[in-house]
Structures are given as structure tokens and as C-alpha cells.
Amino acid sequence: MKPITYAQPPVELPLRTDSEPVPAAGCGVCAALATQRREARLRGDHSRASDCNVALRIHPHPEGAA
């Protein structure tokens, strides 16, 4: 197979449109992440706000917790 030696069109990724993660009620870690996210947005640090969203999504909670 001959390698491609010419320019290819750019890959277009879809814009993520799902809602932001909601902190679990009563979880101190989730509350802290939500506070950090809000403060990052106020500073215009959208990268840090996105990092907080990722951390909120993957933060584990015991089975049956909010």
C-alpha cells in the first residue's frame, strides 16, 4: 500500500453538548471541585474549568450514593 503524500481535509470533531456534571449531594470532594470550577470560570481559566468537569465525572461514589 502506497503512503498518502498529499494534504488531507481536517478531522472535524463534534462539539460536546451534554450538560455539565452535577456535584453529588453531601460529597466534600464534589463540592470543592464545583467551587474550583466556578472560580476558574470567573478568572477566565476555561481549561481549569474543563479539568474540574472531568474530575467530577470520574470521581467515584459508593453504590446507591447520589
PASEBA-1860 file (N, C-alpha, C; in nm, 3 decimals):
! residues 66
1> MKPITYAQ> 0.085/-0.118/0.000/0.000/0.000/0.000/0.089/0.124/0.000 ~ 0.062/0.215/-0.089/0.141/0.336/-0.104/0.096/0.440/0.000 ~ 0.190/0.503/0.074/0.151/0.604/0.174/0.093/0.728/0.108 ~ 0.006/0.794/0.180/-0.055/0.919/0.132/0.048/1.031/0.147 ~ 0.074/1.103/0.040/0.175/1.209/0.042/0.117/1.346/0.011 ~ -0.013/1.359/0.021/-0.077/1.488/-0.005/-0.165/1.525/0.114 ~ -0.200/1.652/0.121/-0.279/1.701/0.234/-0.417/1.638/0.237 ~ -0.462/1.610/0.356/-0.596/1.554/0.378/-0.683/1.664/0.440
9> PPVELPLR> -0.815/1.656/0.422/-0.902/1.754/0.489/-0.892/1.736/0.641 ~ -0.915/1.842/0.718/-0.905/1.831/0.864/-1.015/1.741/0.920 ~ -0.983/1.677/1.030/-1.081/1.596/1.100/-1.166/1.691/1.184 ~ -1.296/1.680/1.172/-1.385/1.766/1.250/-1.452/1.683/1.359 ~ -1.427/1.720/1.484/-1.485/1.651/1.597/-1.612/1.722/1.641 ~ -1.712/1.648/1.684/-1.837/1.712/1.727/-1.817/1.790/1.856 ~ -1.891/1.897/1.870/-1.890/1.977/1.991/-1.966/1.902/2.099 ~ -1.905/1.892/2.215/-1.972/1.822/2.325/-2.085/1.910/2.377
17> TDSEPVPA> -2.207/1.857/2.372/-2.322/1.939/2.411/-2.394/1.885/2.534 ~ -2.340/1.779/2.595/-2.407/1.729/2.714/-2.388/1.827/2.829 ~ -2.473/1.818/2.927/-2.469/1.913/3.037/-2.348/1.886/3.127 ~ -2.315/1.984/3.206/-2.204/1.970/3.299/-2.240/1.872/3.410 ~ -2.138/1.806/3.465/-2.166/1.716/3.577/-2.211/1.793/3.700 ~ -2.305/1.736/3.771/-2.359/1.797/3.892/-2.290/1.732/4.012 ~ -2.240/1.811/4.107/-2.175/1.752/4.223/-2.274/1.668/4.305 ~ -2.228/1.555/4.355/-2.312/1.468/4.437/-2.341/1.537/4.571
25> AGCGVCAA> -2.465/1.529/4.614/-2.506/1.591/4.741/-2.428/1.529/4.856 ~ -2.374/1.613/4.942/-2.305/1.566/5.061/-2.161/1.522/5.039 ~ -2.110/1.533/4.917/-1.972/1.491/4.890/-1.882/1.614/4.893 ~ -1.788/1.615/4.987/-1.697/1.728/5.001/-1.606/1.746/4.881 ~ -1.562/1.636/4.822/-1.475/1.644/4.704/-1.550/1.708/4.588 ~ -1.673/1.663/4.565/-1.754/1.720/4.456/-1.780/1.869/4.480 ~ -1.809/1.904/4.604/-1.835/2.045/4.637/-1.711/2.129/4.610 ~ -1.594/2.077/4.648/-1.469/2.151/4.626/-1.441/2.168/4.477
33> LATQRREA> -1.466/2.063/4.401/-1.444/2.070/4.256/-1.540/2.171/4.191 ~ -1.664/2.173/4.237/-1.761/2.269/4.183/-1.719/2.412/4.215 ~ -1.666/2.433/4.335/-1.617/2.566/4.374/-1.498/2.607/4.288 ~ -1.404/2.513/4.269/-1.288/2.541/4.185/-1.330/2.572/4.042 ~ -1.429/2.499/3.992/-1.479/2.522/3.856/-1.537/2.663/3.844 ~ -1.619/2.702/3.942/-1.681/2.836/3.939/-1.573/2.945/3.945 ~ -1.475/2.929/4.033/-1.367/3.027/4.046/-1.282/3.034/3.919 ~ -1.257/2.920/3.857/-1.180/2.917/3.732/-1.254/2.994/3.623
41> RLRGDHSR> -1.385/2.975/3.615/-1.464/3.048/3.514/-1.458/3.199/3.538 ~ -1.465/3.238/3.663/-1.460/3.380/3.695/-1.327/3.442/3.654 ~ -1.219/3.363/3.660/-1.087/3.409/3.618/-1.068/3.398/3.467 ~ -1.161/3.333/3.400/-1.148/3.312/3.256/-1.059/3.192/3.222 ~ -1.034/3.105/3.321/-0.949/2.987/3.302/-1.038/2.869/3.262 ~ -1.074/2.864/3.135/-1.166/2.762/3.086/-1.102/2.624/3.084 ~ -0.971/2.619/3.071/-0.901/2.490/3.075/-0.916/2.427/3.213 ~ -0.897/2.505/3.318/-0.912/2.454/3.455/-1.057/2.416/3.482
49> ASDCNVAL> -1.151/2.494/3.432/-1.293/2.462/3.449/-1.325/2.328/3.383 ~ -1.269/2.304/3.266/-1.289/2.177/3.197/-1.226/2.062/3.276 ~ -1.108/2.085/3.333/-1.043/1.983/3.416/-1.131/1.946/3.535 ~ -1.195/2.045/3.595/-1.285/2.019/3.708/-1.404/1.935/3.663 ~ -1.457/1.963/3.544/-1.568/1.883/3.491/-1.527/1.738/3.475 ~ -1.407/1.715/3.422/-1.358/1.578/3.405/-1.347/1.509/3.541 ~ -1.289/1.579/3.638/-1.272/1.520/3.771/-1.408/1.489/3.835 ~ -1.505/1.576/3.815/-1.640/1.550/3.868/-1.702/1.426/3.803
57> RIHPHPEG> -1.679/1.410/3.673/-1.737/1.295/3.602/-1.678/1.163/3.649 ~ -1.549/1.163/3.681/-1.484/1.035/3.713/-1.471/1.010/3.863 ~ -1.510/1.108/3.947/-1.499/1.091/4.091/-1.594/0.979/4.137 ~ -1.539/0.877/4.206/-1.622/0.763/4.246/-1.707/0.792/4.369 ~ -1.824/0.730/4.375/-1.912/0.735/4.491/-1.958/0.593/4.522 ~ -1.983/0.564/4.649/-2.032/0.430/4.683/-2.165/0.400/4.614 ~ -2.191/0.274/4.594/-2.316/0.230/4.531/-2.435/0.285/4.609 ~ -2.530/0.343/4.537/-2.650/0.397/4.599/-2.637/0.541/4.644
65> AA> -2.516/0.598/4.633/-2.498/0.739/4.671/-2.552/0.828/4.562 ~ -2.578/0.952/4.596/-2.632/1.048/4.499/-2.535/1.075/4.388
END
